């Protein structure tokens, strides 16, 4: 399949947001044709991501994911994947802004609140993490989000709320040993594994190493 010329892709990204926002002002036939074009372009872009990933060209992947969200602001996976790549490239502020942009376009999607909760938890902002996870579970997020919410409650100092979640999960997840393990750990006064402070130290060490490498 031939690739779209650069100018064509540029024009697509310019008109895509208007296309995504309102189909009423576009003739039905034209709307359907544009939809097919956008679908084809987006499919090709997703295919490119895998190729660049294996080549270690993560900056290109980030640029492509940004382009996908311009064409389709409802592509929540693009926001999530893009923010994850940004975080791993130590572009934390950019990752947060990208996730907030995704939430603005998709305020009722639990997965984005979950991604935002992970970001805040890992950056030692537990109260914000709690709020995001609470939104996620209210919107019907997967059961694992209850685990993350419990950890965020604990990190924020809400020990009763955290313990209450683990108690409830003993009944909703009867085949899982995790809730009981977590309750025993809390009663023993032990911290959870992979605490945010540990993650922050690891991230700062990476930043320091990257800065030293640039000086060489």
Backbone as a ProteinNet text record, in pm:
[ID]
protein_1_A
[PRIMARY]
XXXXXXXXXXXXXXXXXXXXXXXXXXXXXXXXXXXXXXXXXXXXXXXXXXXXXXXXXXXXXXXXXXXXXXXXXXXXXXXXXXXXXXXXXXXXXXXXXXXXXXXXXXXXXXXXXXXXXXXXXXXXXXXXXXXXXXXXXXXXXXXXXXXXXXXXXXXXXXXXXXXXXXXXXXXXXXXXXXXXXXXXXXXXXXXXXXXXXXXXXXXXXXXXXXXXXXXX
[TERTIARY]
84.5	0	87.8	56.3	135.2	110.6	216.6	202.4	145.5	67.4	15.8	130.1	129.2	231.4	227.1	340.4	349.3	246.1	228	130.2	-9.7	-39.3	-172.1	-198.5	-99.7	-114.1	-130.8	-56.7	-67.6	-209.1	-266	-402.1	-503	-476.8	-566.5	-568.6	-451.9	-445.4	-508	-510.9	-575.3	-727.1	-780.3	-926.9	-984	-900.5	-950	-1025.6	-976.1	-1049.9	-1191.8	-1208.8	-1342.4	-1430.2	-1370.4	-1442.8	-1488.6	-1401.1	-1433.9	-1539.7	-1538.9	-1630.2	-1774.1	-1793.8	-1931.1	-1951.7	-2034.2	-2063.7	-2183.8	-2256.1	-2378.4	-2352.6	-2234.4	-2204.1	-2135.2	-2118.1	-2052.7	-2154.8	-2167.4	-2259.2	-2229.8	-2334.4	-2320.7	-2219.9	-2226.4	-2135	-1990	-1970.1	-1833.9	-1784.6	-1874.5	-1837.7	-1791.7	-1865.3	-1829.4	-1696.2	-1672.2	-1544.4	-1428.4	-1448.1	-1343.8	-1317.2	-1424.1	-1409.3	-1322.9	-1343.6	-1263.5	-1116.9	-1095.8	-958.9	-889.2	-958.1	-899.1	-869.5	-960	-938.7	-814.8	-799.7	-684.6	-554.2	-555.4	-435	-398.1	-497.1	-470.8	-416.3	-471.1	-423	-276.6	-239.8	-100.4	-8.7	-58.8	22.2	47	-56.4	-39.3	61.8	59.4	156.2	299.1	316.2	449.9	505.1	417.1	460.5	538.1	487.8	553.9	693.3	704.2	833.8	934.9	893.6	985.7	1021	926.1	952.9	1069.3	1064.9	1169.9	1302.7	1297.7	1421.4	1472.9	1397	1437.4	1415.5	1331.5	1305.3	1178.7	1192.4	1076.6	1021.8	1107.7	1060.5	965.8	995.9	906.1	771.9	776.7	651.3	566.5	629.5	556.1	492.5	567.5	514.8	395.8	405.3	295.6	171.8	191.1	77.3	10.5	88.7	30.4	-54.9	-3.2	-76.9	-207.7	-204.6	-326.6	-433	-393.2	-492.3	-546.4	-469	-521.6	-627.5	-598.2	-694.6	-817.2	-793.2	-903.1	-881.3	-936.7	-917.4	-980.9	-1054.1	-1116.8	-1035.1	-915.5	-828	-755.5	-821.2	-765.7	-636.3	-623	-499.4	-379.5	-400.9	-290.7	-242.7	-336	-297	-220.3	-273.7	-211.8	-72	-61.2	68.1	168.1	118.4	207.5	261.6	176	219.8	318.8	295.4	388.3	527.2	530.2	658.8	726.8	649	705.6	767.1	696.3	749.1	879.4	885.4	1006.7	1120	1086.5	1188	1215.5	1163.5	1182.7	1120.7	1015.5	942.3	812.8	827.7	714.3	607	648.3	550.1	470.3	537.2	470.1	371.9	411.4	323.5	196.2	211.6	94.6	1.3	58.2	-22.5	-95.9	-29.1	-90	-207.5	-192	-301.9	-419.1	-389.9	-496.9	-570.3	-496.4	-558.6	-653.4	-608.7	-693.9	-818.8	-804.9	-920.8	-1019.3	-966.1	-1052.8	-1141.9	-1085.9	-1162.6	-1246.1	-1209.1	-1277.2	-1304.6	-1392.5	-1413.4	-1481.9	-1534.1	-1607.9	-1539	-1408.6	-1334.7	-1249.3	-1280.4	-1206.9	-1058.6	-1021.7	-881.1	-788.9	-834.5	-750.3	-735.8	-842.1	-830.8	-733.2	-736.5	-642.8	-498.8	-475.9	-341.1	-294.6	-386.2	-354	-323.8	-398.5	-373.6	-235.9	-194.9	-61	44.8	24.3	121.7	137.9	27.7	35.2	92.4	57.2	109.7	261.3	310.1	454.1	531.1	460.5	525.8	497.4	461.3	440.8	336.9	227.4	114.6	-9.8	-12.9	-115.6	-258	-276.1	-413	-473.2	-394.5	-442.3	-463.5	-377.4	-392.4	-523.9	-554.7	-680.4	-799.9	-800.1	-912.6	-931.4	-820.3	-828.5	-880.4	-829.1	-875.5	-1020.6	-1062.8	-1203.5	-1293.4	-1252.4	-1328.3	-1331	-1216.6	-1208.1	-1304.1	-1307.4	-1395.5	-1542.1	-1568.8	-1706.8	-1755.7	-1661.8	-1697.1	-1690	-1664.6	-1666.4	-1533.5	-1424.2	-1291.6	-1276.7	-1174.5	-1149.1	-1114.9	-1125.8	-1106.4	-967.6	-866.7	-730.8	-717.9	-807.2	-801	-833.5	-915.3	-942.6	-813.7	-727.7	-598	-515.7	-511.3	-431.9	-490.6	-624.2	-687.4	-651	-649.1	-612.4	-470.1	-378.1	-239.6	-230.1	-307.4	-305.8	-363.4	-472.8	-528.3	-421.8	-352.5	-251.4	-139.4	-94.4	14.1	-28.5	-158.3	-210.8	-241.2	-227.1	-252.3	-392.8	-472.7	-608.9	-608.5	-556	-534.7	-666.3	-764.4	-893.9	-956.1	-955.1	-1013.4	-940.8	-805.3	-727.5	-761.7	-764.5	-795.3	-936.6	-1028.3	-1167	-1179.8	-1099.6	-1101.3	-1050.3	-938.6	-883.7	-981.3	-1051.1	-1150.4	-1261.3	-1309.1	-1414	-1367.7	-1243	-1190.7	-1172.8	-1163	-1155.5	-1281.7	-1393.1	-1519.9	-1545.8	-1503.2	-1525.8	-1419.2	-1304.2	-1197.9	-1158.9	-1250.2	-1225.8	-1109.5	-1075.1	-966.5	-830.3	-828	-702.5	-645	-515.6	-453.7	-411	-418.7	-364.2	-429.7	-563.9	-623.8	-577.3	-571.2	-529.4	-381.7	-299.6	-157.2	-139.1	-216	-204.9	-253.6	-361.4	-411.6	-308.5	-249.6	-147.7	-27.6	9.8	122.4	91.9	-29.2	-67.3	-70.3	-125.3	-132.8	6.2	101.6	239.2	317.4	251.3	315.9	421.6	414.3	512.3	461	549.9	506.7	479.2	401	377.7	504.3	516.7	633.8	627.3	741.8	749.2	679.3	718.6	659.1	693.1	612.8	641.4	778.5	824.3	955.4	1065.7	1050.1	1147.9	1148	1027.9	1016.7	1076	1051.2	1104	1256.1	1313.9	1460.2	1519.2	1452.5	1499.9	1491.6	1382.8	1366	1470	1496	1596.8	1736.2	1761.9	1891.4	1908.2	1801.1	1805.8	1829.7	1763.4	1781.3	1925.3	1981	2119	2214.7	2190	2276.1	2267	2144.9	2126.8	2197.8	2193.1	2259.7	2412.3	2463.1	2606.5	2650.4	2567.3	2600.3	2608.2	2519.6	2522.3	2649.1	2703.6	2823.8	2948.2	2941.7	3058.9	3081.6
-120	0	124.8	219.4	341	427.8	492.2	582.1	714.4	777.5	909.6	1009.2	1102.8	1206.4	1284.5	1342.5	1417.3	1528.1	1600.3	1709	1655.7	1538.1	1479.7	1444.7	1386.6	1352.2	1477.2	1582.6	1709.7	1765.2	1761.4	1811.3	1725.2	1594.6	1506.2	1541.3	1567.6	1599.3	1734.2	1823.9	1953	1939.1	1857.6	1848.9	1739.5	1649.8	1538.8	1582.1	1680.2	1716.9	1763.6	1844	1891.6	1775.1	1680.4	1560.8	1479.8	1465.9	1386.9	1454.6	1589.6	1662.3	1660.2	1678.4	1703.3	1651.5	1548.7	1495.2	1564.5	1647.4	1708.4	1809.4	1872.4	1974.5	1918.2	1785.7	1721.3	1633	1645	1555.7	1409.7	1329.2	1190.9	1113.7	1128.4	1054.2	1096	1226.7	1276.5	1230.9	1230.8	1187.9	1042.7	958.8	817.5	796.1	873.4	861.8	906	1016.4	1063.9	961.9	901.3	800.4	684.8	640.9	530.4	571.4	695.2	744.4	751.5	808.8	821.3	683.4	588.7	453.2	390.2	408.7	351.2	415.1	547.8	618	575.2	569.7	531.3	389.5	297.8	159.6	153.8	232.3	235.7	292.7	394.3	454.8	355.9	281.2	180.4	75.2	39.5	-57.4	-6.8	123.3	182.4	180.9	193	197.8	72.8	-42.5	-168.4	-175.5	-130.2	-133.2	-42.6	79.1	172.6	127.4	62.8	12.9	-86.1	-179.6	-281	-222.3	-105.2	-37.6	56.8	67.4	156.2	303.1	333.9	473	521.5	536.4	566.8	707.3	800.9	937	938.9	856.9	847.5	787.6	687.4	628.5	732.5	815.3	919.2	1017.2	1056	1148.7	1087	958.5	890.7	883.4	851.3	842.7	978.1	1083.1	1218	1242.6	1201.2	1219.7	1142.6	1020.4	939.7	1010.3	1073.5	1140.7	1267.4	1324.8	1438.9	1390.4	1279.6	1222.5	1170.7	1102.4	1044.5	1071.8	1180.5	1214.3	1115.2	1016.1	916.8	788	788.5	671.6	669.5	614.9	618.3	537.9	432.7	354.2	437.9	527.1	612.2	704.7	760.4	845.5	763.8	647.5	563.5	518.4	466.7	418.9	534.3	648.4	763.3	813.7	821.7	868.4	770.4	640.9	540	556.3	578.6	599.4	726.9	831.8	958	941	871	846.6	768.9	670.2	590.9	667.5	776.4	865.6	982.9	971.2	1072.2	1206.2	1203.9	1325.4	1328.4	1339.6	1323.3	1430.8	1556.9	1665.2	1649.5	1609.8	1588.9	1472.4	1367.3	1251.5	1289.6	1365.5	1409.3	1494.7	1587.7	1675.9	1595.6	1493.7	1411.6	1331.5	1276.6	1203.1	1294.9	1414.6	1510.2	1551.2	1562.9	1591.5	1478.3	1355.3	1240.3	1237.4	1269.6	1272.7	1381.8	1493.4	1601.9	1559	1477.6	1430.6	1307.2	1235.7	1110.4	1106.3	1192.7	1204.7	1085.4	991.6	879.1	744.6	748	624.5	586	473.2	436.2	409.8	358.4	322.8	443.2	559.5	678.6	727.8	717.1	752.5	658.4	530.9	434.8	470.8	506.4	545.9	670.2	761.7	883.4	849.5	752.9	709.5	647.5	567.1	507.9	617.2	714.8	824.7	896	933.3	1007.6	921.6	793.6	704.7	694.7	674.2	658	787.8	900.1	1029.5	1084.1	992.7	1027	1137.8	1125.1	1216.8	1131.9	1066.9	965.5	1018.5	1140.3	1193.2	1206.9	1257.8	1268.4	1130.3	1036.1	899.4	839.4	863.1	813.9	866.9	996.1	1057.1	993.9	968.7	909	766.3	688.6	550.1	542.7	635.6	638.5	664.2	757.2	780.9	654.9	586.3	466.8	357.9	331.2	224.8	266.7	396.2	444.6	423.7	426.7	409.2	263.5	173.8	31.6	-25	22.4	-28.3	-174.6	-239.9	-380.4	-397.2	-521.1	-549.4	-510.1	-519.6	-488.4	-343.8	-257	-115.9	-101.7	-192.5	-189.7	-214.3	-300.9	-325.2	-196.3	-129.3	-6.1	104.9	108.5	208.1	182.6	56.8	23.2	68.4	45.3	88.4	240.9	308.8	455.8	509.6	447.2	486.9	474.2	361.6	337.6	440.6	468.1	564.1	704.2	735.7	867.3	875.9	763.3	763.3	722.5	676.9	633.3	481.5	440.7	298.7	222.3	286	219.3	188	286.9	268.4	157.6	156.1	53.1	-86.1	-99.6	-229.5	-274.5	-179.4	-211.2	-269.4	-216.3	-269.8	-413.7	-438.7	-574.8	-672.2	-626.4	-712.5	-749.9	-650	-675.9	-766.7	-749.2	-830.1	-976	-1005.2	-1145.6	-1222.5	-1150.4	-1213.9	-1208.2	-1100	-1088.3	-1161.2	-1192	-1267.4	-1387	-1479.7	-1588.9	-1681	-1686	-1774.1	-1705	-1576.7	-1502.6	-1489.1	-1517.3	-1502.2	-1358.1	-1271.7	-1135.9	-1054.9	-1047.9	-965.4	-1004.6	-1134.4	-1178.5	-1146.7	-1163.9	-1131	-982.9	-898	-753.6	-714.7	-777.4	-748	-787.3	-903.3	-947.5	-853.1	-810.2	-716.3	-586.1	-532.5	-407.2	-422.5	-534.4	-557.1	-571.1	-616.3	-630.1	-499.3	-396.9	-266.8	-260	-349	-351.1	-270.7	-201.1	-123.5	-214.9	-170.2	-251	-258.4	-360	-367.3	-256.7	-219	-116.6	12.3	65.3	189.7	304.7	409.5	524.7	586.7	588.4	646.8	567.2	434.5	350.3	382.8	398.1	429.7	566.8	661.5	796.8	797.5	722.3	714.8	653.3	550.6	486.3	582.7	660.3	756.4	867.3	915.9	1021.2	970.8	845	786.4	779.9	747.1	743.9	882.9	983.1	1120.2	1166.1	1131.2	1169	1102.4	974	900.2	958.8	997.7	1056.4	1190.5	1270.1	1401	1383.6	1284.8	1258.1	1211.8	1133.5	1083.1	1196.3	1295.9	1409.9	1493.3	1496.8	1576.5	1513.7	1381.3	1310.3	1337.8
0	0	0	-87	-94	28.7	72.9	186.5	139.8	225.8	193.7	189.3	94.1	93.6	223.8	261.9	387.1	391.6	280.6	277.1	300.1	240.4	259	403.3	469.7	611	695	659.2	732.2	720.5	600.5	580.6	656.2	659.7	734.4	882.2	937.5	1080.4	1110.2	1011.2	1031.2	1035.4	945.6	937.5	1028	1078.1	1159	1284	1362.9	1484.1	1455.5	1350.2	1314.8	1272.6	1199.7	1157	1277.7	1375.5	1494.2	1579.5	1580.5	1668.7	1619.8	1489.1	1444.1	1302.3	1288.7	1156.6	1093.4	1168.6	1117.1	1006.4	1010.4	910.4	787.4	781	668	597.2	462.7	389.6	421.5	429.7	472.7	389.8	257	169.8	192.9	206.9	232.1	367.8	465.2	600.3	600.2	527.7	523	452.1	344.8	273.5	362.3	431.4	522.1	632.4	680	784.5	737.2	613.7	559.9	544.4	500.2	484.7	620.3	719.6	853.7	912.4	889.9	940.8	877.9	745.7	676.1	723.3	736.8	781.8	922.9	1010.6	1149.2	1158.4	1077.6	1076.1	1034.5	932.8	888	995.6	1066.5	1172.8	1286.1	1325.6	1430.7	1387.1	1259.3	1209.3	1217.4	1196.4	1202.8	1344.9	1443	1583	1620.9	1582	1616.6	1553	1428.7	1360	1428.5	1460.6	1525.2	1666.9	1734	1868.9	1867.3	1774.5	1767.5	1720.4	1658.4	1617.6	1726.3	1836.4	1945	1915.2	1816.2	1779.5	1851.3	1982.1	2066.1	2042.7	2006.4	1980.4	1860.8	1761.2	1645.4	1686	1773.4	1821.2	1892.4	1975.2	2047.6	1949.2	1847.3	1746.8	1673.5	1642.8	1572.9	1661.8	1788.2	1880.3	1897.6	1898.3	1902	1777.6	1662.9	1537.7	1539.1	1593.2	1601.2	1684	1794.5	1879.3	1813	1720.3	1644.6	1546.2	1479.2	1385	1458.9	1570.1	1647.6	1796.4	1848.2	1989.9	2086.3	2033.3	2119.3	2126.4	2071.2	2075.7	2210	2309.8	2445.6	2457.4	2377.8	2382.7	2339.6	2243.2	2195.9	2308.1	2384.6	2497.6	2602.7	2634.9	2737.1	2693.7	2571.2	2521.2	2507.6	2458.7	2441.9	2574	2673.5	2805.8	2867.2	2847.8	2899.8	2837.7	2706.5	2638.6	2686.9	2704.4	2752.8	2891.2	2978.9	3113.4	3106.4	3019.4	3007.5	2941.1	2874	2818.3	2912.9	3035.8	3141.2	3104.7	3027.1	2989.8	3070.3	3202.8	3294.2	3278	3267.2	3254.8	3125.9	3021	2893.4	2901.6	2973	2989.2	3064.3	3171.9	3248.8	3163.2	3088.4	3003.2	2896.4	2842	2736.6	2792.2	2911.6	2974.2	3007.1	3056.3	3086.3	2958.9	2850.3	2720.9	2682.5	2704.3	2674.9	2760.7	2888.8	2977.7	2939.3	2890.9	2848	2731.6	2642.7	2527	2559.4	2667	2702.2	2852.5	2901.7	3046.4	3111.7	3032.8	3089.7	3065.6	3039.4	3010.8	3131.5	3197.2	3319.8	3298.1	3180.2	3156.4	3166.7	3121.5	3127.6	3271.2	3350.4	3492.3	3562.2	3521.9	3578.2	3542.2	3415.6	3372.5	3447.5	3469.8	3543.2	3689.1	3744.3	3881	3897.4	3799.7	3802.8	3800.6	3713	3700.4	3834.1	3897.3	4023.3	4135.6	4137.5	4242	4231.8	4109.7	4090.9	4116.5	4109.4	4132.1	4272.3	4362.3	4503.3	4521.3	4448.3	4461.5	4490.3	4608.8	4636.9	4643.8	4690.4	4700.4	4560.9	4466.7	4328.4	4268.4	4306.4	4258.7	4308.2	4435.1	4492.1	4414.6	4386.5	4314.8	4177	4109.2	3975.6	3981.9	4076.3	4088.9	4133.4	4218.5	4259.4	4139	4052	3929.1	3843.6	3835	3750.7	3797.9	3928.9	3978.6	3967.8	3983.6	3967.3	3824	3729.6	3588.5	3543.9	3638.6	3605.7	3562	3619.6	3584	3625.9	3573.4	3605.6	3753.8	3801.4	3944.6	3994.2	3908.4	3951.6	3998.5	3951.2	3991.8	4140.2	4193.5	4337.5	4415.8	4364.7	4429	4430.9	4317.3	4306.6	4394.6	4401.1	4487.2	4632.9	4674.7	4812.6	4843.5	4751.1	4771.5	4778.3	4695.5	4697.1	4827	4874.5	5004.6	5113.7	5114.1	5216.1	5207.3	5085.2	5066.7	5109.4	5092.9	5131.2	5280.6	5351.8	5495.8	5533.4	5436.4	5464	5488.1	5602.9	5628.1	5644.2	5706.4	5724.2	5588	5498.9	5365.4	5289.2	5302.1	5233.8	5286.4	5418.8	5478.9	5443.8	5436.2	5404.7	5263.4	5171.2	5034.6	5033.7	5102.8	5104.5	5169.7	5274.5	5338.7	5241.1	5167.4	5069.9	4957.1	4915	4804.8	4843.6	4972.9	5015.5	4975.7	4964.6	4928.3	4778.1	4714.5	4570	4488.3	4552.7	4485.8	4574.4	4595.3	4690.7	4653	4525.7	4481.4	4481.3	4514.1	4511.9	4652.2	4669.7	4801.6	4830.5	4728.6	4741.6	4853.5	4862.2	4968	5107.8	5135.9	5269.1	5293.3	5191.2	5203.3	5235.7	5167.9	5189.4	5328.5	5374.7	5509.3	5615.7	5599.5	5695.7	5695.2	5576.2	5565.4	5637.2	5615	5679.6	5831.6	5880.7	6024.9	6086.7	6004.9	6053.4	6043.3	5986.5	5973.7	5865.5	5767.1	5659	5538.9	5466.3	5349.7	5230.7	5134	5013.9	4929.3	4845.7	4757.4	4651.2	4599.2	4494.4	4536.2	4649.7	4697.2	4603.4	4600.9	4513.8	4537.2	4662.6	4690.5	4621.2	4617.9	4547.8	4399.1	4341.8	4199.4	4169	4258.3	4238.7	4241.6	4334.5	4342.7	4216.4	4165.3	4042.9	3924.5	3920	3810.5	3819.4	3939.4	3956.7	3921.6	3953.1	3918.2	3766.6	3697.6	3551.1	3493.6	3552.1	3504.8	3525.2	3640.6	3670.2	3572.8	3545.7	3453	3312.2	3272.2	3139.5	3129	3236.5	3237	3229.2	3301.8	3299.5	3161	3096.2	2963	2861.1	2876.8	2784.8	2800.1	2921.1	2946.1	2880.9	2860.9	2808.3	2658.8
[MASK]
++++++++++++++++++++++++++++++++++++++++++++++++++++++++++++++++++++++++++++++++++++++++++++++++++++++++++++++++++++++++++++++++++++++++++++++++++++++++++++++++++++++++++++++++++++++++++++++++++++++++++++++++++++++++

